[in-house]
Amino acid sequence: MAKPLMAKATAVWLVDNTTISFKQIADFVGMHELEIQGIADGDVAQGVKGFDPVANSQLTQDEIDEAEKNPLHKLKLKHNPAAVGEEKRRGPRYTPLSKRQDRPNAILWLVKFHPELADAQIAKLVGTTKPTIQTIRERTHWNIANMQPIDPVALGLCKQSELDAAVQKAAAKKAKDGETMSDDERRKLLSTEQSLSMDLEPKMPTAIEGLETFTLSESHDDEDDKSRDHVPDADSFFNLPDSSDDEEEDDR
């Protein structure tokens, strides 16, 4: 439900000028009932000037009268056509001054680990411009030597859900275009929730890599046994002639 502008000041005015219950005021302004009671006791919102919701087109007097008569009636915010669509963000994302120096590192991380993301998606995620992204892609940025890739979620520049949505959109576009993806690219296109739910694949130590196809069979054992049993004697090894043949040659 939409909340009124200047919620605390509106609550102060309603406490001071109406007999509406604390629960009704709390539900309308989005505060806790104990906070409204604190306002009435003077412990909360000291020095805050009341904000008239009727004069500022947030409530009608009829709505207030109905709430005063019926403690179960919920106050409804007055519809303001001029405010329709105002919550929708337009243009690039606003980045606080304290985090703007981290944007190039976030862009470098996205370019390195999610190259499938379009420049427009990266610009929307971290609040930057396409020329800046292009210079980092081409490594022509003036500070590229001092930049380190850092996750934009860890930097607080975007939410994990927003990054996952952008990655999933890139995956859908790539699948629609019919482009083939490697296993590494498929893993990158998974959302965090999907990747955490996957079973871990057992990895074989590199020291014994390649030995998984080594098997011992009976045929090899039999051949080894036969080769060990068949040991040639000296005569067959040197192929020595008989002594009778030597005597015949001497007689001739």
Backbone hydrogen bonds in HBPLUS format (Angstrom, degrees):
<---DONOR---> <-ACCEPTOR-->    atom                        ^
c    i                          cat <-CA-CA->   ^        H-A-AA   ^      H-
h    n   atom  resd res      DA  || num        DHA   H-A  angle D-A-AA Bond
n    s   type  num  typ     dist DA aas  dist angle  dist       angle   num
A0010-THR N   A0006-MET O   2.86 MM   4  6.07 151.1  1.94 154.3 163.9     1
A0011-ALA N   A0007-ALA O   2.88 MM   4  6.13 151.4  1.96 147.8 155.7     2
A0012-VAL N   A0008-LYS O   2.97 MM   4  6.28 149.8  2.06 144.8 152.9     3
A0013-TRP N   A0009-ALA O   3.11 MM   4  6.38 156.5  2.17 143.1 148.4     4
A0051-PHE N   A0009-ALA O   2.94 MM  42  4.98 156.6  2.00 111.8 110.9     5
A0014-LEU N   A0010-THR O   3.01 MM   4  6.28 161.3  2.04 150.4 155.3     6
A0015-VAL N   A0011-ALA O   2.95 MM   4  6.11 154.5  2.02 148.1 154.7     7
A0016-ASP N   A0012-VAL O   3.03 MM   4  6.19 156.3  2.09 146.2 152.6     8
A0017-ASN N   A0013-TRP O   2.89 MM   4  5.87 144.7  2.02 150.3 159.2     9
A0018-THR N   A0014-LEU O   3.07 MM   4  5.34 134.0  2.29 135.5 138.4    10
A0025-ILE N   A0021-SER O   3.12 MM   4  6.45 162.5  2.15 153.5 158.0    11
A0026-ALA N   A0022-PHE O   2.84 MM   4  5.99 160.3  1.87 150.4 156.4    12
A0027-ASP N   A0023-LYS O   3.01 MM   4  6.17 161.3  2.05 148.7 153.0    13
A0028-PHE N   A0024-GLN O   3.10 MM   4  6.26 147.4  2.21 140.7 149.5    14
A0029-VAL N   A0025-ILE O   3.01 MM   4  6.21 165.2  2.03 159.5 161.4    15
A0030-GLY N   A0026-ALA O   2.93 MM   4  5.65 127.2  2.22 141.2 152.3    16
A0031-MET N   A0026-ALA O   3.12 MM   5  4.83 144.9  2.25 132.6 139.0    17
A0035-GLU N   A0032-HIS O   3.01 MM   3  5.25 128.8  2.28 101.2 114.8    18
A0036-ILE N   A0032-HIS O   3.22 MM   4  6.71 152.4  2.30 149.6 156.8    19
A0037-GLN N   A0033-GLU O   3.04 MM   4  6.38 153.7  2.12 144.7 152.2    20
A0038-GLY N   A0034-LEU O   2.86 MM   4  6.08 144.8  1.98 138.1 148.0    21
A0039-ILE N   A0035-GLU O   2.91 MM   4  6.27 142.6  2.05 143.6 153.6    22
A0040-ALA N   A0036-ILE O   3.05 MM   4  6.41 154.7  2.12 145.8 152.2    23
A0041-ASP N   A0037-GLN O   2.93 MM   4  6.21 143.2  2.07 142.2 152.7    24
A0042-GLY N   A0038-GLY O   2.98 MM   4  6.03 115.5  2.41 133.1 148.1    25
A0043-ASP N   A0038-GLY O   2.84 MM   5  5.02 137.2  2.02 154.6 155.1    26
A0044-VAL N   A0038-GLY O   3.16 MM   6  5.02 150.2  2.25 110.3 107.3    27
A0042-GLY N   A0039-ILE O   3.17 MM   3  5.07 146.1  2.29  95.1 105.1    28
A0048-VAL N   A0045-ALA O   3.24 MM   3  5.40 164.6  2.26 122.2 122.8    29
A0056-ASN N   A0052-ASP O   3.26 MM   4  6.32 136.9  2.46 136.6 147.8    30
A0058-GLN N   A0053-PRO O   2.69 MM   5  4.80 165.4  1.71 166.1 161.7    31
A0059-LEU N   A0053-PRO O   3.06 MM   6  5.35 142.8  2.20 122.3 118.7    32
A0057-SER N   A0054-VAL O   3.26 MM   3  5.27 158.5  2.31 110.1 109.0    33
A0078-LYS N   A0058-GLN O   2.84 MM  20  4.88 172.3  1.85 129.0 130.5    34
A0063-GLU N   A0060-THR O   3.13 MM   3  5.22 123.7  2.46  96.0 109.6    35
A0064-ILE N   A0060-THR O   3.23 MM   4  6.64 152.3  2.32 146.2 153.1    36
A0065-ASP N   A0061-GLN O   2.92 MM   4  6.18 161.0  1.95 151.6 156.9    37
A0066-GLU N   A0062-ASP O   2.96 MM   4  6.12 158.5  2.00 145.5 151.1    38
A0067-ALA N   A0063-GLU O   3.07 MM   4  6.26 152.8  2.14 141.7 148.8    39
A0068-GLU N   A0064-ILE O   2.97 MM   4  6.22 147.7  2.08 147.9 156.6    40
A0069-LYS N   A0065-ASP O   3.13 MM   4  6.39 146.6  2.24 145.4 153.6    41
A0070-ASN N   A0066-GLU O   2.99 MM   4  6.14 156.0  2.05 147.8 154.5    42
A0073-HIS N   A0070-ASN O   3.06 MM   3  5.42 164.1  2.08 115.0 120.1    43
A0083-ALA N   A0080-ASN O   2.96 MM   3  5.59 154.3  2.03 119.7 127.2    44
A0084-VAL N   A0081-PRO O   3.32 MM   3  5.44 166.7  2.34 106.3 110.2    45
A0086-GLU N   A0083-ALA O   3.15 MM   3  5.35 158.8  2.19 129.9 127.7    46
A0099-LYS N   A0096-PRO O   3.04 MM   3  5.53 152.2  2.12 112.1 120.3    47
A0102-ASP N   A0099-LYS O   3.04 MM   3  5.40 150.1  2.13 108.2 117.4    48
A0103-ARG N   A0100-ARG O   3.24 MM   3  5.38 158.5  2.29 103.3 109.7    49
A0106-ALA N   A0102-ASP O   3.12 MM   4  6.44 153.1  2.20 151.5 159.6    50
A0106-ALA N   A0103-ARG O   3.06 MM   3  5.04 115.8  2.49  97.0 112.8    51
A0107-ILE N   A0103-ARG O   2.87 MM   4  6.15 157.9  1.92 158.7 165.1    52
A0108-LEU N   A0104-PRO O   2.93 MM   4  6.12 157.7  1.98 146.5 152.4    53
A0109-TRP N   A0105-ASN O   3.05 MM   4  6.28 148.8  2.15 139.9 148.0    54
A0150-ILE N   A0105-ASN O   3.22 MM  45  5.42 163.3  2.25 114.2 116.7    55
A0110-LEU N   A0106-ALA O   3.01 MM   4  6.31 159.4  2.05 150.5 155.2    56
A0111-VAL N   A0107-ILE O   2.87 MM   4  6.08 160.7  1.91 153.7 159.2    57
A0112-LYS N   A0108-LEU O   2.97 MM   4  6.01 149.1  2.07 140.7 148.9    58
A0113-PHE N   A0109-TRP O   2.91 MM   4  5.96 172.5  1.91 155.7 157.8    59
A0114-HIS N   A0110-LEU O   2.85 MM   4  5.09 140.6  2.00 130.0 139.1    60
A0117-LEU N   A0114-HIS O   3.14 MM   3  5.87 167.7  2.16 121.0 124.4    61
A0121-GLN N   A0118-ALA O   3.05 MM   3  5.25 122.7  2.39  99.8 113.9    62
A0122-ILE N   A0118-ALA O   3.09 MM   4  6.48 160.5  2.13 155.3 160.4    63
A0123-ALA N   A0119-ASP O   2.88 MM   4  6.03 161.1  1.91 149.7 155.4    64
A0124-LYS N   A0120-ALA O   3.05 MM   4  6.19 147.1  2.17 137.2 145.5    65
A0125-LEU N   A0121-GLN O   2.97 MM   4  6.20 147.9  2.07 145.0 153.9    66
A0126-VAL N   A0122-ILE O   3.11 MM   4  6.30 171.4  2.12 161.8 160.8    67
A0127-GLY N   A0123-ALA O   2.89 MM   4  5.17 126.9  2.17 130.5 140.6    68
A0128-THR N   A0123-ALA O   3.25 MM   5  4.68 145.8  2.38 115.5 125.3    69
A0133-ILE N   A0129-THR O   3.22 MM   4  6.58 157.6  2.27 149.0 155.3    70
A0134-GLN N   A0130-LYS O   2.90 MM   4  6.13 157.7  1.94 154.8 161.2    71
A0135-THR N   A0131-PRO O   3.03 MM   4  6.28 155.3  2.09 146.9 152.3    72
A0136-ILE N   A0132-THR O   3.18 MM   4  6.45 149.3  2.28 144.1 152.0    73
A0137-ARG N   A0133-ILE O   2.87 MM   4  6.15 153.4  1.94 150.5 158.6    74
A0138-GLU N   A0134-GLN O   2.95 MM   4  6.14 158.6  2.00 149.0 154.4    75
A0140-THR N   A0135-THR O   2.77 MM   5  4.98 156.5  1.82 152.5 156.7    76
A0139-ARG N   A0136-ILE O   3.18 MM   3  4.70 149.7  2.28  90.5  99.5    77
A0144-ILE N   A0141-HIS O   3.21 MM   3  5.15 163.3  2.24 116.0 113.3    78
A0146-ASN N   A0143-ASN O   3.11 MM   3  5.66 145.3  2.24 113.7 122.5    79
A0147-MET N   A0144-ILE O   3.37 MM   3  5.21 165.1  2.39 101.1 105.4    80
A0155-LEU N   A0151-ASP O   3.15 MM   4  6.50 141.3  2.30 144.1 155.4    81
A0157-LEU N   A0152-PRO O   2.93 MM   5  5.28 150.7  2.02 163.4 162.1    82
A0156-GLY N   A0153-VAL O   3.09 MM   3  5.06 148.4  2.19  97.5 107.3    83
A0162-GLU N   A0159-LYS O   3.14 MM   3  5.21 122.7  2.49  95.4 109.2    84
A0163-LEU N   A0159-LYS O   3.09 MM   4  6.46 156.2  2.14 149.8 156.1    85
A0164-ASP N   A0160-GLN O   2.89 MM   4  6.09 162.0  1.92 151.0 156.1    86
A0165-ALA N   A0161-SER O   2.97 MM   4  6.10 153.3  2.05 139.7 146.9    87
A0166-ALA N   A0162-GLU O   3.07 MM   4  6.28 155.3  2.13 143.7 149.8    88
A0167-VAL N   A0163-LEU O   2.96 MM   4  6.20 156.1  2.02 149.1 155.9    89
A0168-GLN N   A0164-ASP O   2.88 MM   4  6.08 160.5  1.92 150.7 155.9    90
A0169-LYS N   A0165-ALA O   2.99 MM   4  6.14 150.4  2.08 141.8 149.9    91
A0170-ALA N   A0166-ALA O   2.99 MM   4  6.24 151.7  2.07 142.8 150.3    92
A0171-ALA N   A0167-VAL O   2.91 MM   4  6.20 147.8  2.02 144.7 154.1    93
A0172-ALA N   A0168-GLN O   2.94 MM   4  6.20 157.3  1.99 147.2 152.5    94
A0173-LYS N   A0169-LYS O   3.04 MM   4  6.26 156.7  2.09 145.8 151.9    95
A0174-LYS N   A0170-ALA O   2.98 MM   4  6.14 154.8  2.04 143.5 150.4    96
A0175-ALA N   A0171-ALA O   2.93 MM   4  6.15 155.7  1.99 148.6 155.2    97
A0176-LYS N   A0172-ALA O   2.92 MM   4  6.08 150.2  2.01 142.4 150.9    98
A0177-ASP N   A0173-LYS O   2.99 MM   4  6.20 149.2  2.09 143.5 151.1    99
A0179-GLU N   A0174-LYS O   3.30 MM   5  5.83 154.2  2.38 167.7 164.8   100
A0178-GLY N   A0175-ALA O   3.14 MM   3  5.10 145.8  2.26  95.0 105.4   101
A0186-ARG N   A0182-SER O   2.99 MM   4  6.30 152.5  2.06 148.1 155.9   102
A0187-ARG N   A0183-ASP O   3.03 MM   4  6.29 154.8  2.10 147.8 153.9   103
A0188-LYS N   A0184-ASP O   3.05 MM   4  6.33 150.5  2.14 143.8 151.9   104
A0189-LEU N   A0185-GLU O   3.03 MM   4  6.25 141.0  2.18 142.7 152.8   105
A0190-LEU N   A0187-ARG O   3.28 MM   3  5.39 160.0  2.32 102.0 107.9   106
A0195-SER N   A0191-SER O   2.95 MM   4  6.17 166.1  1.97 156.8 160.5   107
A0196-LEU N   A0192-THR O   3.01 MM   4  6.11 153.8  2.09 147.9 154.0   108
A0197-SER N   A0194-GLN O   3.19 MM   3  5.23 130.8  2.44  95.7 108.6   109
A0208-ILE N   A0205-PRO O   3.23 MM   3  5.87 146.4  2.35 114.2 120.8   110
A0209-GLU N   A0206-THR O   3.27 MM   3  4.79 165.2  2.30  96.2  99.8   111
A0211-LEU N   A0208-ILE O   3.17 MM   3  5.70 161.4  2.20 133.5 134.9   112
A0214-PHE N   A0211-LEU O   3.06 MM   3  5.19 162.0  2.10 107.9 113.4   113
A0221-ASP N   A0217-SER O   3.44 MM   4  6.75 157.8  2.49 141.6 147.6   114
A0222-ASP N   A0218-GLU O   2.82 MM   4  6.09 156.7  1.87 155.0 161.2   115
A0223-GLU N   A0219-SER O   3.00 MM   4  6.22 159.0  2.04 146.7 152.2   116
A0224-ASP N   A0220-HIS O   2.97 MM   4  6.17 157.7  2.02 147.2 153.2   117
A0225-ASP N   A0221-ASP O   2.92 MM   4  6.18 154.0  1.99 146.7 153.9   118
A0226-LYS N   A0222-ASP O   2.89 MM   4  6.15 159.8  1.94 151.3 156.5   119
A0227-SER N   A0223-GLU O   2.93 MM   4  6.12 157.7  1.98 146.9 153.2   120
A0228-ARG N   A0224-ASP O   2.99 MM   4  6.21 145.7  2.11 141.1 150.4   121
A0229-ASP N   A0225-ASP O   2.86 MM   4  6.11 150.7  1.95 147.6 156.0   122
A0230-HIS N   A0226-LYS O   2.93 MM   4  6.05 157.2  1.98 151.9 156.8   123
A0237-PHE N   A0233-ASP O   3.06 MM   4  6.10 143.4  2.20 140.2 151.1   124
A0238-PHE N   A0234-ALA O   2.93 MM   4  6.13 166.8  1.95 155.6 156.8   125
A0239-ASN N   A0235-ASP O   2.66 MM   4  5.42 130.4  1.90 139.9 154.1   126
A0247-GLU N   A0243-SER O   3.24 MM   4  6.59 149.3  2.34 145.0 152.6   127
A0248-GLU N   A0244-SER O   3.13 MM   4  6.42 159.1  2.18 151.0 155.6   128
A0249-GLU N   A0245-ASP O   3.30 MM   4  6.48 155.0  2.37 141.9 147.6   129
A0250-ASP N   A0246-ASP O   3.18 MM   4  6.43 147.4  2.29 141.5 150.0   130
A0251-ASP N   A0247-GLU O   3.08 MM   4  6.41 149.4  2.18 149.5 157.1   131
A0252-ARG N   A0248-GLU O   3.35 MM   4  6.55 151.4  2.44 145.2 151.6   132
